[in-house]
Amino acid sequence: MKNYSSKTAKGYRLKPETHNLIKSLQELTRNNADEVLNASCMMYLSYVAGKNFEAGNQNTNSENSKS
């Protein structure tokens, strides 16, 4: 009888170096791949949202100074 893992494939298609990065982050944080990917995506989203917010503020300030 075979032992089956409770994990199911999520369909990730990543480069081998990305898989290696995820594996190293798993070892550092002692979390599974899903938790590492979730945390990474959330950090990236907050970074991008912060950049967009700053760019939006600059546009707003320049528009206000034209008035």
Phi and psi restraints in degrees (range 20) as a CNS / XPLOR table:
assign (resid 1 and name C) (resid 2 and name N)
       (resid 2 and name CA) (resid 2 and name C) 1.0 -89.0 20.0 2
assign (resid 2 and name N) (resid 2 and name CA)
       (resid 2 and name C) (resid 3 and name N) 1.0 147.8 20.0 2
assign (resid 2 and name C) (resid 3 and name N)
       (resid 3 and name CA) (resid 3 and name C) 1.0 -92.0 20.0 2
assign (resid 3 and name N) (resid 3 and name CA)
       (resid 3 and name C) (resid 4 and name N) 1.0 127.4 20.0 2
assign (resid 3 and name C) (resid 4 and name N)
       (resid 4 and name CA) (resid 4 and name C) 1.0 -107.9 20.0 2
assign (resid 4 and name N) (resid 4 and name CA)
       (resid 4 and name C) (resid 5 and name N) 1.0 139.5 20.0 2
assign (resid 4 and name C) (resid 5 and name N)
       (resid 5 and name CA) (resid 5 and name C) 1.0 -74.6 20.0 2
assign (resid 5 and name N) (resid 5 and name CA)
       (resid 5 and name C) (resid 6 and name N) 1.0 148.8 20.0 2
assign (resid 5 and name C) (resid 6 and name N)
       (resid 6 and name CA) (resid 6 and name C) 1.0 -78.1 20.0 2
assign (resid 6 and name N) (resid 6 and name CA)
       (resid 6 and name C) (resid 7 and name N) 1.0 -12.0 20.0 2
assign (resid 6 and name C) (resid 7 and name N)
       (resid 7 and name CA) (resid 7 and name C) 1.0 -76.3 20.0 2
assign (resid 7 and name N) (resid 7 and name CA)
       (resid 7 and name C) (resid 8 and name N) 1.0 143.5 20.0 2
assign (resid 7 and name C) (resid 8 and name N)
       (resid 8 and name CA) (resid 8 and name C) 1.0 -116.5 20.0 2
assign (resid 8 and name N) (resid 8 and name CA)
       (resid 8 and name C) (resid 9 and name N) 1.0 150.6 20.0 2
assign (resid 8 and name C) (resid 9 and name N)
       (resid 9 and name CA) (resid 9 and name C) 1.0 -65.5 20.0 2
assign (resid 9 and name N) (resid 9 and name CA)
       (resid 9 and name C) (resid 10 and name N) 1.0 136.1 20.0 2
assign (resid 9 and name C) (resid 10 and name N)
       (resid 10 and name CA) (resid 10 and name C) 1.0 -99.1 20.0 2
assign (resid 10 and name N) (resid 10 and name CA)
       (resid 10 and name C) (resid 11 and name N) 1.0 -8.6 20.0 2
assign (resid 10 and name C) (resid 11 and name N)
       (resid 11 and name CA) (resid 11 and name C) 1.0 85.8 20.0 2
assign (resid 11 and name N) (resid 11 and name CA)
       (resid 11 and name C) (resid 12 and name N) 1.0 20.8 20.0 2
assign (resid 11 and name C) (resid 12 and name N)
       (resid 12 and name CA) (resid 12 and name C) 1.0 -68.4 20.0 2
assign (resid 12 and name N) (resid 12 and name CA)
       (resid 12 and name C) (resid 13 and name N) 1.0 132.9 20.0 2
assign (resid 12 and name C) (resid 13 and name N)
       (resid 13 and name CA) (resid 13 and name C) 1.0 -121.5 20.0 2
assign (resid 13 and name N) (resid 13 and name CA)
       (resid 13 and name C) (resid 14 and name N) 1.0 90.0 20.0 2
assign (resid 13 and name C) (resid 14 and name N)
       (resid 14 and name CA) (resid 14 and name C) 1.0 -118.2 20.0 2
assign (resid 14 and name N) (resid 14 and name CA)
       (resid 14 and name C) (resid 15 and name N) 1.0 158.1 20.0 2
assign (resid 14 and name C) (resid 15 and name N)
       (resid 15 and name CA) (resid 15 and name C) 1.0 -67.6 20.0 2
assign (resid 15 and name N) (resid 15 and name CA)
       (resid 15 and name C) (resid 16 and name N) 1.0 153.0 20.0 2
assign (resid 15 and name C) (resid 16 and name N)
       (resid 16 and name CA) (resid 16 and name C) 1.0 -56.5 20.0 2
assign (resid 16 and name N) (resid 16 and name CA)
       (resid 16 and name C) (resid 17 and name N) 1.0 -37.1 20.0 2
assign (resid 16 and name C) (resid 17 and name N)
       (resid 17 and name CA) (resid 17 and name C) 1.0 -67.7 20.0 2
assign (resid 17 and name N) (resid 17 and name CA)
       (resid 17 and name C) (resid 18 and name N) 1.0 -28.8 20.0 2
assign (resid 17 and name C) (resid 18 and name N)
       (resid 18 and name CA) (resid 18 and name C) 1.0 -70.2 20.0 2
assign (resid 18 and name N) (resid 18 and name CA)
       (resid 18 and name C) (resid 19 and name N) 1.0 -40.4 20.0 2
assign (resid 18 and name C) (resid 19 and name N)
       (resid 19 and name CA) (resid 19 and name C) 1.0 -61.0 20.0 2
assign (resid 19 and name N) (resid 19 and name CA)
       (resid 19 and name C) (resid 20 and name N) 1.0 -39.5 20.0 2
assign (resid 19 and name C) (resid 20 and name N)
       (resid 20 and name CA) (resid 20 and name C) 1.0 -65.1 20.0 2
assign (resid 20 and name N) (resid 20 and name CA)
       (resid 20 and name C) (resid 21 and name N) 1.0 -39.5 20.0 2
assign (resid 20 and name C) (resid 21 and name N)
       (resid 21 and name CA) (resid 21 and name C) 1.0 -63.9 20.0 2
assign (resid 21 and name N) (resid 21 and name CA)
       (resid 21 and name C) (resid 22 and name N) 1.0 -44.0 20.0 2
assign (resid 21 and name C) (resid 22 and name N)
       (resid 22 and name CA) (resid 22 and name C) 1.0 -61.8 20.0 2
assign (resid 22 and name N) (resid 22 and name CA)
       (resid 22 and name C) (resid 23 and name N) 1.0 -41.8 20.0 2
assign (resid 22 and name C) (resid 23 and name N)
       (resid 23 and name CA) (resid 23 and name C) 1.0 -62.9 20.0 2
assign (resid 23 and name N) (resid 23 and name CA)
       (resid 23 and name C) (resid 24 and name N) 1.0 -41.5 20.0 2
assign (resid 23 and name C) (resid 24 and name N)
       (resid 24 and name CA) (resid 24 and name C) 1.0 -67.6 20.0 2
assign (resid 24 and name N) (resid 24 and name CA)
       (resid 24 and name C) (resid 25 and name N) 1.0 -36.8 20.0 2
assign (resid 24 and name C) (resid 25 and name N)
       (resid 25 and name CA) (resid 25 and name C) 1.0 -67.2 20.0 2
assign (resid 25 and name N) (resid 25 and name CA)
       (resid 25 and name C) (resid 26 and name N) 1.0 -35.0 20.0 2
assign (resid 25 and name C) (resid 26 and name N)
       (resid 26 and name CA) (resid 26 and name C) 1.0 -62.7 20.0 2
assign (resid 26 and name N) (resid 26 and name CA)
       (resid 26 and name C) (resid 27 and name N) 1.0 -42.0 20.0 2
assign (resid 26 and name C) (resid 27 and name N)
       (resid 27 and name CA) (resid 27 and name C) 1.0 -66.9 20.0 2
assign (resid 27 and name N) (resid 27 and name CA)
       (resid 27 and name C) (resid 28 and name N) 1.0 -38.9 20.0 2
assign (resid 27 and name C) (resid 28 and name N)
       (resid 28 and name CA) (resid 28 and name C) 1.0 -68.3 20.0 2
assign (resid 28 and name N) (resid 28 and name CA)
       (resid 28 and name C) (resid 29 and name N) 1.0 -43.1 20.0 2
assign (resid 28 and name C) (resid 29 and name N)
       (resid 29 and name CA) (resid 29 and name C) 1.0 -94.1 20.0 2
assign (resid 29 and name N) (resid 29 and name CA)
       (resid 29 and name C) (resid 30 and name N) 1.0 -13.1 20.0 2
assign (resid 29 and name C) (resid 30 and name N)
       (resid 30 and name CA) (resid 30 and name C) 1.0 58.6 20.0 2
assign (resid 30 and name N) (resid 30 and name CA)
       (resid 30 and name C) (resid 31 and name N) 1.0 39.9 20.0 2
assign (resid 30 and name C) (resid 31 and name N)
       (resid 31 and name CA) (resid 31 and name C) 1.0 -119.4 20.0 2
assign (resid 31 and name N) (resid 31 and name CA)
       (resid 31 and name C) (resid 32 and name N) 1.0 165.7 20.0 2
assign (resid 31 and name C) (resid 32 and name N)
       (resid 32 and name CA) (resid 32 and name C) 1.0 -81.3 20.0 2
assign (resid 32 and name N) (resid 32 and name CA)
       (resid 32 and name C) (resid 33 and name N) 1.0 172.2 20.0 2
assign (resid 32 and name C) (resid 33 and name N)
       (resid 33 and name CA) (resid 33 and name C) 1.0 -62.1 20.0 2
assign (resid 33 and name N) (resid 33 and name CA)
       (resid 33 and name C) (resid 34 and name N) 1.0 -38.2 20.0 2
assign (resid 33 and name C) (resid 34 and name N)
       (resid 34 and name CA) (resid 34 and name C) 1.0 -61.8 20.0 2
assign (resid 34 and name N) (resid 34 and name CA)
       (resid 34 and name C) (resid 35 and name N) 1.0 -42.6 20.0 2
assign (resid 34 and name C) (resid 35 and name N)
       (resid 35 and name CA) (resid 35 and name C) 1.0 -68.6 20.0 2
assign (resid 35 and name N) (resid 35 and name CA)
       (resid 35 and name C) (resid 36 and name N) 1.0 -38.5 20.0 2
assign (resid 35 and name C) (resid 36 and name N)
       (resid 36 and name CA) (resid 36 and name C) 1.0 -64.6 20.0 2
assign (resid 36 and name N) (resid 36 and name CA)
       (resid 36 and name C) (resid 37 and name N) 1.0 -45.7 20.0 2
assign (resid 36 and name C) (resid 37 and name N)
       (resid 37 and name CA) (resid 37 and name C) 1.0 -64.9 20.0 2
assign (resid 37 and name N) (resid 37 and name CA)
       (resid 37 and name C) (resid 38 and name N) 1.0 -41.1 20.0 2
assign (resid 37 and name C) (resid 38 and name N)
       (resid 38 and name CA) (resid 38 and name C) 1.0 -61.9 20.0 2
assign (resid 38 and name N) (resid 38 and name CA)
       (resid 38 and name C) (resid 39 and name N) 1.0 -47.4 20.0 2
assign (resid 38 and name C) (resid 39 and name N)
       (resid 39 and name CA) (resid 39 and name C) 1.0 -63.4 20.0 2
assign (resid 39 and name N) (resid 39 and name CA)
       (resid 39 and name C) (resid 40 and name N) 1.0 -40.5 20.0 2
assign (resid 39 and name C) (resid 40 and name N)
       (resid 40 and name CA) (resid 40 and name C) 1.0 -64.5 20.0 2
assign (resid 40 and name N) (resid 40 and name CA)
       (resid 40 and name C) (resid 41 and name N) 1.0 -43.4 20.0 2
assign (resid 40 and name C) (resid 41 and name N)
       (resid 41 and name CA) (resid 41 and name C) 1.0 -65.8 20.0 2
assign (resid 41 and name N) (resid 41 and name CA)
       (resid 41 and name C) (resid 42 and name N) 1.0 -39.3 20.0 2
assign (resid 41 and name C) (resid 42 and name N)
       (resid 42 and name CA) (resid 42 and name C) 1.0 -65.5 20.0 2
assign (resid 42 and name N) (resid 42 and name CA)
       (resid 42 and name C) (resid 43 and name N) 1.0 -40.0 20.0 2
assign (resid 42 and name C) (resid 43 and name N)
       (resid 43 and name CA) (resid 43 and name C) 1.0 -65.2 20.0 2
assign (resid 43 and name N) (resid 43 and name CA)
       (resid 43 and name C) (resid 44 and name N) 1.0 -41.4 20.0 2
assign (resid 43 and name C) (resid 44 and name N)
       (resid 44 and name CA) (resid 44 and name C) 1.0 -66.5 20.0 2
assign (resid 44 and name N) (resid 44 and name CA)
       (resid 44 and name C) (resid 45 and name N) 1.0 -40.5 20.0 2
assign (resid 44 and name C) (resid 45 and name N)
       (resid 45 and name CA) (resid 45 and name C) 1.0 -61.6 20.0 2
assign (resid 45 and name N) (resid 45 and name CA)
       (resid 45 and name C) (resid 46 and name N) 1.0 -44.0 20.0 2
assign (resid 45 and name C) (resid 46 and name N)
       (resid 46 and name CA) (resid 46 and name C) 1.0 -66.5 20.0 2
assign (resid 46 and name N) (resid 46 and name CA)
       (resid 46 and name C) (resid 47 and name N) 1.0 -33.9 20.0 2
assign (resid 46 and name C) (resid 47 and name N)
       (resid 47 and name CA) (resid 47 and name C) 1.0 -65.5 20.0 2
assign (resid 47 and name N) (resid 47 and name CA)
       (resid 47 and name C) (resid 48 and name N) 1.0 -47.3 20.0 2
assign (resid 47 and name C) (resid 48 and name N)
       (resid 48 and name CA) (resid 48 and name C) 1.0 -67.0 20.0 2
assign (resid 48 and name N) (resid 48 and name CA)
       (resid 48 and name C) (resid 49 and name N) 1.0 -42.0 20.0 2
assign (resid 48 and name C) (resid 49 and name N)
       (resid 49 and name CA) (resid 49 and name C) 1.0 -62.8 20.0 2
assign (resid 49 and name N) (resid 49 and name CA)
       (resid 49 and name C) (resid 50 and name N) 1.0 -37.9 20.0 2
assign (resid 49 and name C) (resid 50 and name N)
       (resid 50 and name CA) (resid 50 and name C) 1.0 -65.6 20.0 2
assign (resid 50 and name N) (resid 50 and name CA)
       (resid 50 and name C) (resid 51 and name N) 1.0 -41.1 20.0 2
assign (resid 50 and name C) (resid 51 and name N)
       (resid 51 and name CA) (resid 51 and name C) 1.0 -65.4 20.0 2
assign (resid 51 and name N) (resid 51 and name CA)
       (resid 51 and name C) (resid 52 and name N) 1.0 -43.8 20.0 2
assign (resid 51 and name C) (resid 52 and name N)
       (resid 52 and name CA) (resid 52 and name C) 1.0 -64.3 20.0 2
assign (resid 52 and name N) (resid 52 and name CA)
       (resid 52 and name C) (resid 53 and name N) 1.0 -38.5 20.0 2
assign (resid 52 and name C) (resid 53 and name N)
       (resid 53 and name CA) (resid 53 and name C) 1.0 -64.5 20.0 2
assign (resid 53 and name N) (resid 53 and name CA)
       (resid 53 and name C) (resid 54 and name N) 1.0 -43.3 20.0 2
assign (resid 53 and name C) (resid 54 and name N)
       (resid 54 and name CA) (resid 54 and name C) 1.0 -64.1 20.0 2
assign (resid 54 and name N) (resid 54 and name CA)
       (resid 54 and name C) (resid 55 and name N) 1.0 -41.9 20.0 2
assign (resid 54 and name C) (resid 55 and name N)
       (resid 55 and name CA) (resid 55 and name C) 1.0 -64.7 20.0 2
assign (resid 55 and name N) (resid 55 and name CA)
       (resid 55 and name C) (resid 56 and name N) 1.0 -39.0 20.0 2
assign (resid 55 and name C) (resid 56 and name N)
       (resid 56 and name CA) (resid 56 and name C) 1.0 -64.5 20.0 2
assign (resid 56 and name N) (resid 56 and name CA)
       (resid 56 and name C) (resid 57 and name N) 1.0 -39.1 20.0 2
assign (resid 56 and name C) (resid 57 and name N)
       (resid 57 and name CA) (resid 57 and name C) 1.0 -65.2 20.0 2
assign (resid 57 and name N) (resid 57 and name CA)
       (resid 57 and name C) (resid 58 and name N) 1.0 -39.0 20.0 2
assign (resid 57 and name C) (resid 58 and name N)
       (resid 58 and name CA) (resid 58 and name C) 1.0 -65.4 20.0 2
assign (resid 58 and name N) (resid 58 and name CA)
       (resid 58 and name C) (resid 59 and name N) 1.0 -41.4 20.0 2
assign (resid 58 and name C) (resid 59 and name N)
       (resid 59 and name CA) (resid 59 and name C) 1.0 -64.2 20.0 2
assign (resid 59 and name N) (resid 59 and name CA)
       (resid 59 and name C) (resid 60 and name N) 1.0 -41.9 20.0 2
assign (resid 59 and name C) (resid 60 and name N)
       (resid 60 and name CA) (resid 60 and name C) 1.0 -64.2 20.0 2
assign (resid 60 and name N) (resid 60 and name CA)
       (resid 60 and name C) (resid 61 and name N) 1.0 -43.6 20.0 2
assign (resid 60 and name C) (resid 61 and name N)
       (resid 61 and name CA) (resid 61 and name C) 1.0 -65.3 20.0 2
assign (resid 61 and name N) (resid 61 and name CA)
       (resid 61 and name C) (resid 62 and name N) 1.0 -40.7 20.0 2
assign (resid 61 and name C) (resid 62 and name N)
       (resid 62 and name CA) (resid 62 and name C) 1.0 -68.3 20.0 2
assign (resid 62 and name N) (resid 62 and name CA)
       (resid 62 and name C) (resid 63 and name N) 1.0 -33.7 20.0 2
assign (resid 62 and name C) (resid 63 and name N)
       (resid 63 and name CA) (resid 63 and name C) 1.0 -68.8 20.0 2
assign (resid 63 and name N) (resid 63 and name CA)
       (resid 63 and name C) (resid 64 and name N) 1.0 -39.8 20.0 2
assign (resid 63 and name C) (resid 64 and name N)
       (resid 64 and name CA) (resid 64 and name C) 1.0 -67.8 20.0 2
assign (resid 64 and name N) (resid 64 and name CA)
       (resid 64 and name C) (resid 65 and name N) 1.0 -33.9 20.0 2
assign (resid 64 and name C) (resid 65 and name N)
       (resid 65 and name CA) (resid 65 and name C) 1.0 -73.5 20.0 2
assign (resid 65 and name N) (resid 65 and name CA)
       (resid 65 and name C) (resid 66 and name N) 1.0 -20.5 20.0 2
assign (resid 65 and name C) (resid 66 and name N)
       (resid 66 and name CA) (resid 66 and name C) 1.0 -74.5 20.0 2
assign (resid 66 and name N) (resid 66 and name CA)
       (resid 66 and name C) (resid 67 and name N) 1.0 -22.1 20.0 2
